[in-house]
Amino acid sequence: MNETSTPVIVMGAGIGGLTLALSLHQAGIRCRIYEAVPELKPLGVGINLLPHAARELDELGLLPALDAVAVRTQEAVFFNAHGQLVFREAAGTAAGYDWPQYSIHRGDLHTVLLDAVRDRLGADSVVCGHRCAGVEQDDTGVTARFVAPDGARLPSVRAALAVGCDGIHSVLRKQLYPKEGAPRYSGVNMWRGTAKHKPFLTGASMVRAGWLDQGKMVIYPIRNDVDAEGNQLINWVAEIHAPQPALQDWSRPGRLEDFMPAFENWHFDWLDVPALIRSSDAILEYPMVDQDPLPRWTHGRLTLLGDAAHPMVPRGSNGAGQAIIDARYLAGALHRLGVGPEALEDYDRARVQATTRVVLTNRSNPPDAILREVFQRSGGKRFERLEDVVSTAELQAISDHYKRVAGYEPAALKARPSYL
């Protein structure tokens, strides 16, 4: 066994694990991250960071680095499948927040966090090629077992606490809940891609359009000025109800013929959607899945964070944000209460309840429920006047409800004390 004076070991160098490491460093608590893959690479496509997550990254001094690679979202805008405007509201600082909303390539966000970790904590702060095989605990600490990519056993590591930040297929979650079933399929498959395209609408608009019964899309820019013509990198997600889930493989290629018919006629004055899709370099397919909320994440000196704790269907632009908030709250609890089980219990009491509400709301009434209301009341047909279908006040209420549940209602976010 390798005895170490490291108080906290973090399993997983994703967004949650890296944010936790930066936050622990800010709090003066030593940690080390162990990552299963032999080499960290920028993967994925676009995600959004809402103002509550941007606040936490601002407190870590990361906004200048994010501004260099991301798009500050100016508005959230909703259309039906005929391209008719349904609802529009300002976003981020344009909506009066003290912090921006970012649309960003997941790989760019990961690179910003990883660079900061290596710069502040040292080049050896992230240990790759170490897949966690389990964690034992006793009255004074934990012992983590690891295996190499080829399956060979690696030296065990001793610490005071262990945090599982290892995603939806978390080893620590399986250890704590061995009888839990497979991820829950939402009934929706999604296809994702990115393409270079000239700016559309404001050039910083997050678009949701259509509805799941007939085909829904989420479209937004995630990089500015990607070539000499001033094009942006546009992220798009196509979502459709489907009786069978796609394979749960983030790198699984998608096929145009499986979803393109639903969007073939989406030629709008603000965007030619089929042309955008066809110009993509690659298309990925994945089922929209989550897990039923757990009663608790903390068991003695072990706890979970991010997707390992609360995987959610990506319908509220909030998965990465909740992982970031988990990390900041946990670091704050360890700073206030000491590096021991008491801090993990405090974290558990606060964050299990908060994220359970988000997971369940993402299933039923996330912001895109605005599109559901219009689709159901109009029968999916064109309307002459929106007010004959639904009032703007009703749609605003859906958006405002989600802000309260997710923790980024403007006044409450500004008034909330810092976690750290």
C-alpha positions in Angstrom: 0.0 0.0 0.0 1.2 3.5 -0.8 0.7 5.7 2.2 0.1 9.3 1.4 -0.5 12.5 3.2 -3.1 13.6 0.6 -6.3 14.3 2.5 -8.7 13.9 -0.5 -8.5 11.6 -3.5 -10.8 12.5 -6.4 -11.9 9.7 -8.8 -12.3 11.2 -12.3 -10.8 14.2 -14.1 -14.0 15.4 -15.7 -15.6 18.8 -15.2 -16.8 18.0 -11.6 -13.5 16.5 -10.5 -11.3 19.3 -11.9 -13.6 22.0 -10.4 -13.4 20.2 -7.0 -9.6 20.1 -7.2 -9.4 23.8 -8.0 -11.8 24.6 -5.1 -9.9 22.4 -2.6 -6.7 24.1 -3.6 -8.4 27.5 -3.1 -9.5 26.3 0.4 -5.9 25.1 1.2 -6.8 21.4 1.1 -4.5 19.1 -0.7 -5.9 16.6 -3.2 -5.0 14.4 -6.1 -7.1 13.3 -9.0 -7.0 9.7 -10.4 -8.3 9.2 -14.0 -9.0 6.0 -15.8 -8.0 7.0 -19.3 -4.3 6.9 -20.1 -4.4 10.4 -21.7 -6.9 13.2 -21.3 -8.2 14.6 -24.6 -10.8 17.4 -25.3 -13.9 15.4 -26.1 -17.6 16.1 -26.6 -19.6 18.8 -28.2 -21.4 21.9 -26.9 -22.7 22.5 -23.4 -24.1 25.6 -21.6 -22.9 27.1 -18.4 -25.8 29.0 -16.7 -25.1 32.0 -14.4 -25.0 30.0 -11.2 -22.1 27.9 -12.6 -20.4 30.9 -14.1 -20.5 32.5 -10.7 -18.5 29.6 -9.2 -15.9 29.7 -12.0 -15.6 33.4 -11.6 -14.7 32.8 -7.9 -12.0 30.6 -9.2 -10.7 33.4 -11.5 -11.5 31.5 -14.7 -13.8 33.9 -16.6 -11.0 35.5 -18.7 -10.0 32.0 -19.9 -13.6 31.1 -20.7 -14.2 34.4 -22.6 -11.2 33.5 -24.8 -12.9 30.3 -26.0 -16.7 30.5 -25.4 -19.7 32.6 -26.5 -21.5 34.7 -24.0 -25.1 33.8 -24.6 -27.4 36.8 -25.0 -30.8 35.2 -25.4 -32.8 32.0 -25.1 -35.3 31.8 -28.0 -38.0 29.3 -28.8 -39.6 28.4 -32.1 -42.2 25.9 -33.3 -41.4 23.4 -36.0 -42.6 25.9 -38.6 -40.0 28.4 -37.6 -42.5 30.7 -35.8 -41.3 32.6 -32.8 -42.8 31.3 -29.6 -40.9 32.9 -26.7 -37.8 35.0 -26.2 -35.9 36.1 -23.1 -32.5 37.7 -22.4 -29.8 35.5 -20.9 -26.8 36.0 -18.7 -25.6 39.5 -18.2 -28.0 40.7 -20.9 -30.8 39.6 -18.5 -29.3 41.6 -15.6 -27.3 38.8 -14.0 -23.9 39.6 -12.4 -22.5 36.6 -14.2 -22.7 35.5 -17.9 -24.2 32.5 -19.5 -21.7 30.6 -21.6 -22.2 28.4 -24.7 -19.0 26.4 -24.9 -17.5 23.3 -26.4 -17.1 20.7 -23.6 -13.5 20.1 -24.7 -12.7 23.8 -24.4 -14.2 24.0 -20.9 -12.3 20.8 -19.9 -9.1 22.3 -21.2 -9.5 25.5 -19.3 -10.1 23.5 -16.1 -7.3 21.1 -16.7 -4.8 23.8 -17.5 -5.7 25.6 -14.3 -5.4 22.5 -12.2 -1.9 21.6 -13.6 -0.8 25.2 -13.2 -2.0 25.7 -9.7 -1.7 22.2 -8.2 1.2 20.9 -10.2 1.8 18.7 -13.2 1.5 15.5 -11.1 -1.9 16.5 -9.6 -3.8 14.4 -12.2 -2.7 10.8 -12.4 -3.9 9.1 -15.6 -4.2 5.4 -16.4 -5.6 4.7 -12.9 -9.1 3.1 -13.0 -10.6 2.9 -9.6 -11.4 -0.8 -8.7 -13.0 0.0 -5.3 -12.5 1.8 -2.0 -12.3 0.4 1.5 -12.6 2.6 4.6 -11.9 2.4 8.3 -12.0 4.8 11.2 -9.1 6.9 10.0 -9.3 6.9 6.2 -9.8 5.2 2.9 -7.8 2.9 0.8 -8.4 3.1 -3.0 -7.5 0.2 -5.3 -6.5 0.9 -8.9 -5.9 -1.0 -12.1 -4.1 0.0 -15.2 -5.7 0.2 -18.7 -4.4 -3.4 -19.4 -6.0 -4.7 -16.2 -2.8 -4.9 -14.2 -3.0 -4.1 -10.5 -1.5 -0.7 -9.4 -0.4 0.4 -5.9 -3.3 1.3 -3.6 -3.6 4.8 -2.3 -4.4 6.0 1.2 -6.3 9.2 2.0 -8.7 10.7 4.5 -11.6 10.9 2.1 -12.6 9.7 -1.4 -14.9 11.5 -3.9 -16.4 9.6 -6.9 -16.5 12.0 -9.9 -16.4 9.2 -12.4 -19.5 9.7 -14.4 -22.7 7.9 -15.1 -21.0 4.5 -15.0 -19.3 5.3 -11.7 -17.4 2.5 -9.9 -18.0 4.1 -6.5 -21.7 4.4 -7.2 -21.9 0.7 -8.1 -20.0 -0.1 -4.9 -22.4 1.8 -2.8 -25.5 0.7 -4.6 -24.7 -2.7 -6.2 -28.3 -3.6 -6.9 -29.2 -0.4 -8.8 -30.4 -1.0 -12.3 -29.2 0.3 -15.6 -29.7 4.0 -16.5 -33.3 4.9 -17.1 -34.2 5.6 -20.7 -36.4 8.8 -21.2 -38.0 7.6 -24.4 -35.9 10.1 -26.4 -32.8 9.5 -28.6 -30.6 12.4 -29.6 -28.1 13.1 -32.3 -25.4 15.7 -31.9 -22.9 17.5 -34.1 -21.1 20.8 -34.8 -20.7 22.7 -38.0 -19.1 26.0 -39.2 -21.7 28.5 -40.1 -22.2 32.2 -40.4 -23.8 33.8 -37.2 -27.6 33.6 -37.0 -30.1 35.7 -35.1 -28.0 37.7 -32.5 -24.9 35.6 -33.1 -25.2 34.6 -29.4 -28.7 33.0 -29.4 -29.6 29.7 -27.8 -32.4 28.2 -29.9 -34.9 25.5 -29.0 -37.3 24.5 -31.7 -40.1 22.0 -32.5 -41.1 19.3 -30.0 -40.2 15.7 -29.3 -43.3 14.2 -30.9 -42.3 15.6 -34.3 -38.6 16.4 -33.8 -37.0 19.0 -31.6 -33.7 20.8 -31.9 -31.3 22.8 -29.7 -28.9 25.0 -31.7 -26.3 27.5 -30.5 -22.8 28.8 -31.3 -20.0 27.6 -29.1 -16.9 29.3 -30.7 -16.5 32.7 -32.5 -14.5 33.5 -35.6 -13.3 30.0 -36.4 -12.1 31.0 -39.8 -11.2 33.9 -42.0 -14.9 34.3 -43.1 -16.0 35.1 -39.5 -18.0 31.8 -39.2 -18.9 30.4 -35.8 -18.8 26.8 -34.6 -22.5 25.9 -34.2 -23.6 23.1 -31.9 -26.8 21.3 -32.7 -28.8 18.5 -31.0 -31.7 16.7 -32.6 -34.1 14.9 -30.3 -37.0 12.5 -31.2 -39.3 10.2 -29.3 -38.2 6.6 -29.9 -39.4 3.3 -28.4 -35.9 1.8 -28.2 -32.8 3.5 -26.8 -29.6 3.9 -28.8 -26.5 2.3 -27.4 -24.9 4.2 -24.5 -21.6 5.0 -26.2 -20.7 8.7 -26.3 -18.5 8.1 -29.4 -21.1 6.1 -31.3 -21.6 7.5 -34.9 -25.1 8.6 -35.9 -26.8 8.1 -39.3 -28.6 11.0 -41.1 -31.3 8.6 -42.3 -32.3 7.8 -38.7 -33.4 11.4 -37.8 -33.1 13.7 -40.8 -36.6 13.2 -42.2 -38.0 15.0 -39.2 -36.1 18.1 -40.1 -35.9 18.0 -43.9 -38.3 21.0 -44.2 -36.8 23.2 -41.6 -35.8 26.0 -44.0 -36.3 29.1 -41.9 -35.5 32.7 -42.6 -33.2 32.7 -39.6 -31.5 29.3 -40.4 -31.4 26.5 -43.0 -31.4 23.6 -40.5 -30.9 20.7 -43.0 -28.0 22.5 -44.5 -26.4 23.0 -41.1 -26.8 19.4 -40.2 -25.3 18.1 -43.5 -22.3 20.4 -43.2 -21.3 18.8 -39.9 -17.9 17.0 -39.7 -19.4 14.1 -37.6 -22.7 13.1 -36.0 -23.0 11.3 -32.7 -26.0 9.3 -31.4 -26.9 8.8 -27.7 -30.0 8.0 -25.7 -31.3 10.6 -23.2 -30.9 8.7 -19.9 -30.8 9.5 -16.2 -31.0 7.5 -12.9 -33.6 7.7 -10.2 -32.3 10.0 -7.4 -30.4 8.2 -4.7 -31.4 8.7 -1.0 -27.8 9.6 -0.1 -24.4 9.9 -1.7 -22.2 9.9 1.4 -21.3 6.7 3.2 -18.8 7.4 5.9 -15.6 8.7 4.2 -16.9 8.2 0.6 -19.2 10.4 -1.4 -20.3 11.0 -5.0 -20.4 14.2 -7.2 -21.7 15.2 -10.6 -23.0 12.6 -12.9 -21.8 9.9 -10.6 -24.3 11.3 -8.0 -27.2 12.6 -10.1 -27.1 11.9 -13.9 -29.9 13.9 -15.5 -31.5 14.1 -18.9 -29.9 17.0 -20.8 -33.0 19.2 -21.1 -32.2 22.1 -18.8 -28.6 23.0 -19.8 -27.7 22.2 -16.3 -25.8 18.9 -15.9 -22.3 20.5 -15.9 -23.5 23.4 -13.8 -24.8 21.2 -11.0 -21.5 19.3 -11.0 -19.7 22.6 -10.6 -22.0 23.6 -7.7 -21.5 20.2 -6.1 -17.7 20.7 -6.2 -17.9 24.2 -4.7 -20.3 23.3 -1.9 -18.2 20.3 -1.0 -15.0 22.2 -0.9 -16.7 24.8 1.3 -18.0 22.2 3.7 -14.5 20.6 4.0 -13.1 24.1 4.6 -15.7 24.9 7.3 -16.0 21.6 9.1 -12.7 19.9 8.5 -11.6 17.0 6.2 -13.8 14.3 7.7 -17.2 12.6 7.5 -19.0 15.6 9.1 -18.3 17.7 6.1 -19.5 15.0 3.7 -22.7 14.6 5.7 -23.3 18.4 5.4 -22.7 18.2 1.7 -25.1 15.3 1.4 -27.9 17.0 3.2 -27.7 20.1 1.0 -26.9 18.8 -2.4 -28.9 15.5 -2.6 -32.1 17.5 -2.0 -31.3 20.2 -4.4 -30.2 18.0 -7.3 -33.2 15.6 -6.8 -35.5 18.5 -7.6 -33.5 19.2 -10.7 -33.4 15.6 -11.9 -37.1 15.3 -11.6 -37.9 18.7 -13.1 -35.7 17.8 -16.1 -38.0 14.8 -16.7 -41.2 16.8 -16.5 -40.9 20.6 -16.8 -37.5 21.9 -18.0 -37.4 25.1 -20.0 -38.3 23.3 -23.2 -41.7 22.5 -21.7 -42.5 25.9 -23.3 -42.4 24.0 -26.7 -44.5 21.2 -25.3 -47.3 23.6 -24.3 -47.4 25.3 -27.7 -47.3 21.9 -29.6 -50.1 20.4 -27.5 -52.3 23.5 -27.7 -51.7 24.1 -31.4 -51.7 20.4 -32.5 -48.3 21.0 -33.9 -49.8 23.3 -36.6 -49.0 26.9 -37.6 -50.7 29.6 -35.6 -52.0 32.9 -36.7 -51.5 34.6 -33.4 -49.5 33.1 -30.5 -51.8 34.7 -27.9 -54.7 32.6 -29.3 -52.7 29.5 -28.3 -50.9 30.4 -25.1 -50.1 33.6 -23.1 -46.6 34.9 -22.8 -47.1 35.0 -19.0 -47.7 31.2 -19.0 -44.5 30.6 -20.9 -42.5 33.0 -18.7 -43.8 31.1 -15.6 -42.3 27.8 -17.0 -38.9 29.5 -17.4 -39.0 31.2 -14.0 -40.0 28.0 -12.3 -36.9 26.2 -13.6 -34.6 29.1 -12.6 -35.9 28.7 -9.0 -35.6 24.9 -9.0 -32.1 24.9 -10.5 -30.8 27.7 -8.3 -30.3 30.6 -10.7 -33.2 32.9 -10.1 -31.5 36.3 -10.4 -32.2 37.9 -7.0 -31.6 34.7 -5.1 -28.4 33.9 -6.9 -27.0 37.4 -6.2 -28.1 37.3 -2.5 -26.7 33.8 -1.8 -23.4 33.8 0.2 -20.4 32.2 -1.5 -19.9 28.5 -0.9 -16.2 29.0 -0.2 
